[in-house]
Amino acid sequence: MKIDITIAEGVPIVAISGEIDMSTSTLLRTHLLELVGEKRPLVLIDFTYVSYIDSSGIATFVEGLKGMMHYGGKLKFVAIPANIAEIFSFSKLDKVFEMYGSVNDVLDR
């Protein structure tokens, strides 16, 4: 897994490539909780190049969302491939996380 964090219009965009699983979710958690610690009002997670996610990856995002909710922050997902979207839908987490087609769909609002 590779993680690139860029800033667009003041918003951190966390672009992830590869698999999010037990062996990689710790690194993702570190980056995500750092952004939560900075009390960023909005963080975007770009799933364009994510090929797989397991329960440890999902738990990492739930933890990040909970942390952001404490101060009114928002965690939004963009560009989720169909196979990954199915996992969020199956677990009903598509009702918990805000999901958008692209980064521009969020930033242009």
N, C-alpha and C positions, 0 to 999 in steps of 0.2 A: 504494500500500500504506500502511496505517496500523497502527501498533503501540501498544498500550496495555499497560502493565505494572502489575498490581495485586498486592497481597499478601493471601493468605487463609491463616489459621492458620500464618503465618510462611513460607509457600511463595510464591515469585514465580510469577505466572501471566502469560504473554506471549500476549496475544490479538492475533491478526493478522487484518486485513481486506484483501481485494483479492488482487492477484497477487504471487507471490514469484518474481521473475525476475532476470535479469542486472542490470537497472537498479535493483532494490530490495534485492537480497540483501546489498549492502554495509551498508546501514542495519541490517538484521536482524542481520548478523554483529557489528556494533559493540555492539548491545544484548546479544546472547547472550554474547559474550566478556567483557563487563563483569560479567555474572552469574557466569560461570566464574571470573573473576578474584577475585570475592568469596567463592569456594569455597562456593557455596550447595549444601547437601546434596541438594536436589530443586528442579527447575525444570519447570513444566508449560507446554507449548505448546498453546494453544487454536486449533484450526483451523476453528472454526465458520464463519467468514466468509471463508475462503481459497477463491478461485475457480480458482486455477491455481498450479502450482509447476513450475519447470524444474530442470535439473541443477545450476545454480548455487545454487539454494535448498536442494536436497538436500545438496549439498556443505557448505553452511553448517551444517546440522544435524549432519552427520557430524563436522565439525570441533569443534562444541560438545560433542558426545557424547564424543569422544576427550579433550578437555580435562577434562571432568568425571570421566572414568574414572581419570585420573591421581590424583585425590584421593578417589575412592570416591563421587562424586556421581552422581545419576540424572537423566536427561532423559526425561520422559514426554510423550507426545502424547495430546491429548483431542479428542473431537468431530470426527473427521476425515470430511469428506464422501466419498461413495463414489468419485467421480472422482479424488480425491487419494489415497485408500486404494489404488486400483488401481495407481497409479504406484509406491507403496512396495512393494506386493505383487509387481508385475512385476519390480522390481529386487531382490527378495528382502530388502529392508530392513525388511519387516514382521517379520522374524526378529531384527533388530538392535535396533529401537526398541520400547519398551513402549507399547502403544496402548490407550486406554480410551474408553468411551462419553461420559463427562462428567468435569468437575472433581470432582464429588462422589464419583464412583466411585473416585478416587484418595485424596481427603482422608478419606473415611469408613472407610478400611482401617486 
